Amino acid sequence: MRPGVGMLLALDQGSHASRAVLFDDTGVEIAQAHVPVATRREAEDRIEQDPEELVQSLRTAIQDACEARDGPVILAAGLATQRSTVVAWSRSSGRALADALSWQDRRNAAWLARLAPVATRVREITGLPLSPHYGASKLRWYLDHVPGVQRAAAAGDLALGPLSSFLTARLAEERPCVVDPANASRTLLYDPATLQWSPELLRLFDLAPAQLPACVPTRHAFGHLACAGQRVPLTACTGDQSAAAFAFGQPEPAGALVNAGTGAFIQRVVPDGAPLPPGILRSVLYADAHGVLMSHEGTVNGAGSALDWLRERVALDVDRALASLAARDPLTGEVPLFMNGVGGLGAPFWLPAFPCEFVGSGDDPSRLAAVVESIVFLLCVNLEALQRSAPLRRIRISGGLARNDYLCRCLASLSRLPVERHAVAEATARGVAFLAAGKPDSWRPVAVEHTFAPSVAAELEQRYARWRSEMSKRGANA
């Protein structure tokens, strides 16, 4: 790093861990710290995290990363969080009033189903389907079922909103109660056209605007963080997937960005005048005083979480078997199909309850291959939908599952697009650091570690066609 140049602190709060990563002003990683966090699964549709653990994990990660640094001051910080995870807290004390409801949580699906007659109107405003994965029905659940939340509401002391708002209120010295566009747009309460809460949707969900955070831009004076004796300005806040889209700099409309972790997400910048494809989401990537950058997005709920599902059901060292699978080309011979409903089906199907099952016989290693291929199949359905608005030229892939060559080879073969895996370990962190720095021209491009070229894989294509047919039989029509 050049002498005297400041650093940037990126905070990434994810489903399994909190990370703090220091970058220099060109995007080169200097130091990082990683603190695991727990997720509780009380049932398939009830998934929670401890908000106080999330706060403390970030504080610990900040301390560890800052102590590891050897260089100039930290100029700015950015925060990226799980989108659609929500918290209820006390405005006066900042204390959480209940567990955080994960983005994977679907406990209020039955209540939300009563709003099906207005689903089209909700999608017109938000660009989202009426799904229990998003925040509004979870916020409604807090108010209907948690006495502490009800008491705070009666006393005028309640704050409800995305996890990003709660963490900002707890970490920043100024204790703001604000929300950025990317996280607000995952609540079913936000209007991207106005960059504000929608009065119509607040009435629909019977939520008081005074209980929600104030809407602010992606890049904003969020307050100051305490970092090893420094007061570091927090200048950017966004969602994890929105941040990952900027890991390589300003995203391009002809490229698809796949970030594959617990879930997998596919984004592209909206081409000029392109319509929203059926079943695909319209998302806010970034907004400031100069304008709004939107994306079309697909989601796969059962990615890394599908491998966790398999771990609980087979007598197999899944991690070791994944490493062996990575060396293979798309398999030939008998491989079963996996109907991947882990976490419910996301885009473009939107079926919150979809049973998981294998179709066809196979041993445990072939079942592992089937689960990996199911992730690829779900990604390809979304990529096909995205290409209905405008062609794509390439795929950039990041996240933990991107390290698996088998997944990347299958994705290149089925999509018929080159898949580029870049030499970046922390895509979300690098993206939010880029935003916190103000999207500088000095940001260094990330080298392509490996390009997976499309190749003919006839049996994989046949399995994909059979999988599409099986999905259709089960009512999952793209």
C-alpha positions in Angstrom: 0.0 0.0 0.0 1.2 3.5 -0.8 2.6 5.4 2.2 0.1 7.8 3.8 -3.0 6.5 1.9 -6.0 5.6 4.1 -7.8 2.3 4.4 -11.4 1.2 4.1 -13.3 -1.0 6.5 -15.9 -3.4 5.1 -18.4 -5.1 7.4 -20.3 -8.1 6.1 -22.9 -9.7 8.4 -24.0 -13.0 6.9 -26.1 -16.0 7.9 -23.1 -18.0 9.2 -20.5 -15.3 10.2 -19.7 -11.7 10.6 -16.6 -10.4 8.8 -14.5 -7.2 9.0 -12.1 -6.7 6.1 -9.7 -3.9 5.6 -8.8 -2.7 2.1 -6.4 -0.1 0.8 -7.8 2.6 -1.5 -7.3 0.5 -4.6 -9.3 -2.5 -3.3 -6.4 -4.7 -2.2 -7.2 -6.7 1.0 -5.0 -5.8 3.9 -6.5 -7.7 6.9 -9.6 -9.5 7.9 -11.4 -11.1 10.8 -14.1 -13.7 10.9 -16.5 -14.5 13.8 -19.1 -17.4 13.4 -22.7 -16.8 14.4 -25.4 -19.3 15.1 -28.7 -19.9 13.3 -31.6 -21.6 15.1 -34.0 -23.7 13.1 -37.0 -24.5 15.3 -38.9 -25.8 12.2 -38.6 -25.8 8.5 -40.3 -22.4 8.3 -39.1 -20.9 11.6 -35.5 -19.7 11.4 -34.0 -17.2 13.9 -30.8 -15.5 15.0 -29.9 -13.7 18.2 -29.6 -10.0 17.4 -27.3 -9.4 20.4 -24.9 -12.1 19.1 -24.9 -10.4 15.7 -24.0 -7.1 17.2 -21.2 -8.5 19.4 -19.8 -10.6 16.5 -19.4 -7.5 14.4 -17.8 -5.6 17.3 -15.3 -8.5 17.8 -14.6 -8.7 14.1 -14.0 -4.9 13.9 -11.6 -5.1 16.9 -9.7 -8.0 15.5 -9.3 -6.6 12.0 -8.3 -3.2 13.3 -5.7 -4.6 15.6 -4.2 -6.6 12.7 -3.7 -3.6 10.6 -0.3 -2.0 10.1 -0.8 1.3 8.2 -2.5 4.6 8.0 -5.9 5.6 9.3 -9.2 4.1 8.3 -11.0 6.7 6.1 -14.5 5.2 5.9 -16.5 2.1 6.6 -19.4 0.3 4.8 -21.9 -2.2 6.1 -23.5 -5.0 4.2 -26.1 -7.3 5.7 -28.5 -10.2 5.0 -31.5 -8.7 3.2 -35.0 -9.7 4.3 -33.8 -10.5 7.9 -35.7 -8.3 10.3 -35.5 -7.1 13.9 -37.8 -5.3 16.4 -36.0 -3.1 18.9 -36.5 -0.3 21.5 -35.8 3.1 20.1 -34.8 4.5 23.5 -32.4 1.7 24.6 -31.5 0.0 21.3 -32.3 -3.4 22.9 -33.7 -6.1 20.6 -37.2 -7.0 21.7 -37.2 -10.5 20.0 -35.0 -12.7 18.0 -34.1 -11.7 14.5 -36.3 -13.5 11.9 -34.0 -14.8 9.1 -34.5 -14.1 5.4 -35.1 -17.9 5.3 -38.0 -17.6 7.8 -41.5 -18.2 6.4 -43.6 -18.5 9.6 -46.3 -16.0 8.5 -46.9 -17.6 5.1 -50.5 -18.6 5.9 -51.4 -15.0 7.0 -49.7 -13.6 3.9 -51.7 -15.9 1.7 -54.8 -13.9 2.5 -53.4 -11.0 0.6 -53.2 -13.0 -2.7 -55.9 -10.9 -4.4 -53.6 -7.8 -4.3 -50.4 -9.7 -5.2 -50.3 -8.1 -8.7 -50.5 -4.6 -7.2 -47.7 -5.4 -4.7 -45.5 -6.5 -7.5 -46.3 -3.4 -9.5 -45.1 -1.2 -6.7 -42.2 -3.2 -5.3 -41.0 -5.4 -8.2 -41.3 -8.4 -5.8 -43.8 -11.3 -5.5 -46.0 -11.6 -2.4 -43.5 -13.9 -0.5 -43.1 -14.7 3.2 -39.4 -14.5 2.7 -39.6 -10.7 2.6 -39.9 -8.5 5.7 -43.5 -7.2 5.8 -45.3 -10.4 7.0 -42.5 -11.0 9.6 -42.9 -7.5 11.0 -46.6 -8.1 11.1 -45.9 -11.3 13.0 -43.9 -9.4 15.7 -46.8 -7.1 16.3 -49.4 -9.9 16.4 -47.5 -12.4 18.6 -44.7 -10.8 20.7 -45.9 -9.0 23.9 -42.7 -7.0 24.3 -43.2 -5.6 20.8 -46.8 -4.8 21.5 -45.8 -2.9 24.7 -43.1 -0.9 22.9 -45.6 0.0 20.2 -48.2 1.2 22.8 -45.5 3.3 24.4 -44.3 4.8 21.1 -40.9 3.2 21.6 -40.9 0.6 18.8 -38.6 0.4 15.9 -39.2 -2.3 13.3 -37.1 -2.9 10.2 -34.3 -4.7 8.3 -31.3 -6.1 10.2 -29.1 -3.4 8.6 -31.1 -0.7 10.5 -30.8 -2.4 13.8 -27.1 -3.0 13.4 -26.5 0.6 12.3 -28.4 1.9 15.4 -26.3 -0.3 17.7 -22.9 0.2 16.1 -22.9 3.9 15.2 -22.3 6.3 18.0 -25.1 8.5 16.8 -27.6 5.6 17.0 -29.5 6.5 13.8 -32.8 4.8 12.9 -32.4 4.8 9.1 -32.6 2.3 6.2 -30.8 2.1 2.9 -32.6 1.4 -0.4 -31.4 -2.2 -1.0 -32.6 -3.4 2.4 -35.8 -1.3 2.4 -36.7 -2.7 -1.0 -36.7 -6.3 0.4 -39.6 -5.5 2.8 -42.6 -5.4 0.5 -43.2 -1.9 1.9 -40.9 0.2 -0.2 -41.5 2.0 -3.5 -38.3 2.2 -5.6 -39.9 4.9 -7.8 -40.0 7.3 -4.9 -37.2 5.8 -2.7 -39.6 6.0 0.3 -42.0 3.7 2.1 -45.2 3.2 0.2 -48.3 4.6 2.1 -50.5 2.2 0.2 -48.4 -0.9 1.3 -48.1 0.4 4.9 -51.9 0.5 5.0 -52.1 -3.0 3.5 -49.9 -4.5 6.2 -51.3 -2.2 8.9 -47.9 -0.9 9.9 -47.3 2.6 11.2 -44.7 4.7 9.4 -43.4 6.1 12.7 -42.3 2.6 13.6 -40.1 2.2 10.6 -36.6 3.7 9.9 -36.2 6.8 7.8 -35.3 6.1 4.2 -31.8 7.4 3.1 -29.5 6.8 0.1 -27.0 4.0 -0.1 -24.1 6.4 0.4 -25.0 8.6 3.4 -23.6 9.9 6.7 -24.8 7.0 8.8 -22.7 8.0 11.8 -19.3 6.9 13.3 -17.9 3.6 14.4 -15.4 3.1 17.1 -12.4 1.3 15.7 -9.3 0.9 17.9 -9.4 4.4 19.1 -10.6 6.0 15.8 -14.0 7.4 15.0 -14.6 6.0 11.5 -17.4 7.5 9.4 -19.9 4.9 8.2 -20.6 6.1 4.7 -22.4 3.2 2.9 -24.9 0.6 3.8 -26.6 -2.0 1.6 -27.6 -5.6 1.2 -25.1 -8.4 0.9 -26.1 -9.3 -2.7 -26.3 -5.6 -3.7 -22.8 -5.1 -2.4 -21.4 -8.2 -4.2 -22.6 -6.8 -7.5 -19.9 -4.1 -7.0 -17.1 -6.4 -6.1 -15.5 -6.0 -9.6 -16.3 -2.3 -9.8 -19.3 -0.8 -11.6 -21.5 -3.7 -12.9 -22.3 -4.0 -16.6 -25.7 -4.8 -18.2 -24.4 -7.6 -20.4 -22.9 -9.6 -17.5 -24.7 -11.7 -14.9 -23.4 -11.7 -11.4 -23.9 -15.0 -9.4 -23.1 -15.0 -5.7 -23.5 -18.5 -4.3 -23.5 -19.0 -0.6 -26.3 -20.2 1.8 -28.6 -19.1 -1.0 -27.6 -18.2 -4.6 -28.5 -14.9 -6.3 -28.2 -13.9 -9.9 -28.2 -10.2 -10.8 -27.9 -8.0 -13.8 -28.1 -4.3 -14.3 -31.4 -3.4 -15.9 -30.7 -2.7 -19.6 -32.3 0.5 -20.9 -36.0 0.0 -21.5 -35.9 -3.7 -20.7 -39.1 -5.1 -19.3 -39.2 -7.1 -16.0 -39.3 -10.8 -16.9 -42.0 -12.9 -15.3 -41.0 -14.3 -12.0 -37.8 -12.2 -11.7 -37.3 -9.5 -9.1 -36.6 -5.8 -9.7 -34.1 -4.7 -7.1 -32.4 -1.5 -6.1 -28.6 -1.9 -6.4 -27.6 1.6 -5.5 -29.2 5.0 -5.0 -27.9 8.5 -4.3 -28.6 12.1 -5.2 -27.5 11.4 -8.8 -29.9 8.6 -9.5 -30.8 5.0 -9.0 -29.2 1.8 -10.4 -31.7 -1.0 -10.6 -31.2 -4.7 -11.3 -33.2 -7.7 -12.4 -32.6 -10.6 -9.9 -33.2 -14.2 -9.6 -32.9 -16.2 -6.3 -32.2 -19.8 -5.4 -33.0 -20.5 -1.8 -31.5 -24.0 -1.6 -27.8 -23.5 -2.4 -25.4 -24.0 0.5 -28.4 -24.7 2.6 -29.2 -27.7 0.3 -25.8 -29.1 1.1 -26.6 -28.7 4.8 -29.9 -30.5 4.2 -28.0 -33.4 2.6 -25.4 -33.5 5.4 -28.1 -34.4 7.9 -29.3 -37.3 5.8 -26.3 -39.2 4.4 -23.4 -41.1 5.9 -20.9 -39.2 3.8 -18.2 -36.6 4.5 -19.8 -34.0 2.2 -16.9 -31.6 2.2 -14.4 -34.3 1.2 -16.8 -35.6 -1.4 -17.3 -32.1 -2.8 -13.6 -31.7 -3.3 -13.5 -35.0 -5.2 -16.5 -34.0 -7.3 -14.9 -30.7 -8.2 -12.3 -32.5 -10.3 -14.9 -34.1 -12.5 -16.5 -33.0 -15.7 -20.3 -33.2 -15.8 -21.1 -36.8 -14.9 -22.3 -39.5 -17.2 -24.2 -42.6 -16.2 -26.8 -42.9 -13.5 -27.3 -39.7 -11.5 -30.6 -39.1 -9.7 -32.5 -35.8 -9.9 -32.9 -33.7 -6.7 -36.1 -31.7 -6.4 -34.6 -28.9 -4.4 -37.2 -27.2 -2.2 -34.9 -26.4 0.6 -36.1 -23.1 2.0 -39.0 -23.1 -0.5 -38.7 -22.2 -4.2 -37.6 -18.7 -5.1 -37.5 -17.1 -8.5 -39.1 -17.7 -10.9 -41.4 -20.2 -9.3 -42.3 -18.6 -5.9 -43.6 -21.6 -4.1 -42.9 -21.3 -0.3 -43.6 -24.9 0.4 -42.1 -27.4 -2.0 -41.1 -30.9 -0.9 -37.5 -32.1 -1.3 -37.0 -35.5 -2.8 -34.7 -37.6 -5.1 -36.0 -39.0 -8.3 -34.1 -42.1 -9.4 -31.7 -44.3 -7.5 -28.1 -43.6 -6.6 -25.5 -43.9 -3.9 -24.6 -41.1 -1.5 -21.8 -39.6 -3.8 -24.3 -39.5 -6.8 -26.9 -37.9 -4.5 -24.4 -35.2 -3.7 -23.8 -34.6 -7.4 -27.6 -34.4 -7.8 -27.8 -31.7 -5.2 -25.1 -29.7 -6.8 -26.7 -30.1 -10.2 -30.0 -29.0 -8.7 -28.4 -25.7 -7.8 -27.2 -25.3 -11.3 -30.6 -26.2 -12.7 -32.3 -23.5 -10.6 -29.6 -20.9 -11.6 -30.1 -21.8 -15.3 -33.9 -21.3 -15.1 -33.3 -17.8 -13.7 -30.6 -17.1 -16.3 -33.1 -18.0 -19.1 -35.6 -15.7 -17.6 -33.1 -12.8 -17.3 -32.2 -13.3 -21.0 -35.8 -12.7 -22.0 -35.2 -9.0 -21.5 -31.8 -8.7 -23.1 -28.9 -11.2 -24.0 -26.1 -11.9 -21.6 -22.5 -12.3 -22.6 -20.9 -13.8 -19.6 -21.3 -14.9 -15.9 -19.2 -13.8 -13.1 -19.4 -16.0 -10.0 -18.4 -15.5 -6.4 -19.2 -16.9 -3.0 -18.3 -20.1 -1.2 -19.9 -22.4 -3.7 -18.0 -20.7 -6.5 -14.9 -22.6 -5.4 -16.4 -25.8 -6.6 -15.3 -26.5 -10.2 -18.0 -29.0 -10.8 -20.7 -26.5 -10.2 -19.0 -23.9 -12.4 -18.4 -26.4 -15.3 -22.0 -27.5 -15.2 -23.2 -23.9 -15.1 -21.1 -23.0 -18.2 -22.2 -26.0 -20.1 -26.0 -25.6 -19.5 -26.1 -21.8 -19.8 -23.8 -21.8 -22.8 -22.0 -18.8 -21.3 -18.4 -18.5 -20.1 -18.3 -18.5 -16.3 -15.5 -16.3 -14.8 -14.3 -17.0 -11.3 -12.3 -14.1 -10.0 -9.5 -14.1 -7.5 -11.6 -12.5 -4.8 -12.5 -14.3 -1.6 -14.8 -11.6 -0.1 -17.0 -10.3 -2.9 -19.6 -8.7 -0.6 -16.9 -7.0 1.5 -15.0 -5.7 -1.5 -18.2 -4.4 -3.0 -19.3 -2.4 0.1 -15.8 -1.1 0.5 -16.0 0.2 -3.1 -19.3 2.0 -2.3 -18.0 3.4 1.0 -15.0 4.9 -0.8 -17.4 6.6 -3.3 -16.7 4.2 -6.3 -13.2 5.6 -6.9 -11.5 5.4 -10.3 -8.4 4.1 -8.5 -10.1 0.7 -7.7 -8.0 -2.0 -9.1 -9.6 -4.7 -11.4 -9.8 -8.2 -10.0 -7.9 -10.8 -12.0 -9.9 -13.7 -13.5 -8.7 -16.8 -11.7 -10.3 -19.3 -14.1 -12.7 -19.1 -17.0 -15.0 -22.2 -17.5 -15.9 -22.3 -21.2 -19.1 -23.9 -22.3 -18.8 -27.5 -23.5 -21.1 -30.1 -24.7 -22.5 -32.2 -21.9 -25.3 -34.2 -23.4 -26.3 -36.3 -20.4 -26.3 -33.2 -18.1 -28.6 -31.5 -20.6 -30.9 -34.6 -20.6 -31.0 -34.5 -16.8 -31.9 -30.8 -16.9 -34.7 -31.6 -19.4 -36.0 -34.3 -17.1 -35.7 -32.1 -14.1 -37.8 -29.4 -15.8 -40.4 -32.0 -16.6 -40.5 -33.2 -13.0 -40.8 -29.6 -11.7 -43.7 -29.0 -14.0 -45.5 -32.1 -12.7 -45.2 -30.7 -9.2 -46.7 -27.4 -10.2 -43.4 -25.4 -10.5 -43.7 -23.8 -13.9 -41.2 -21.1 -15.0 
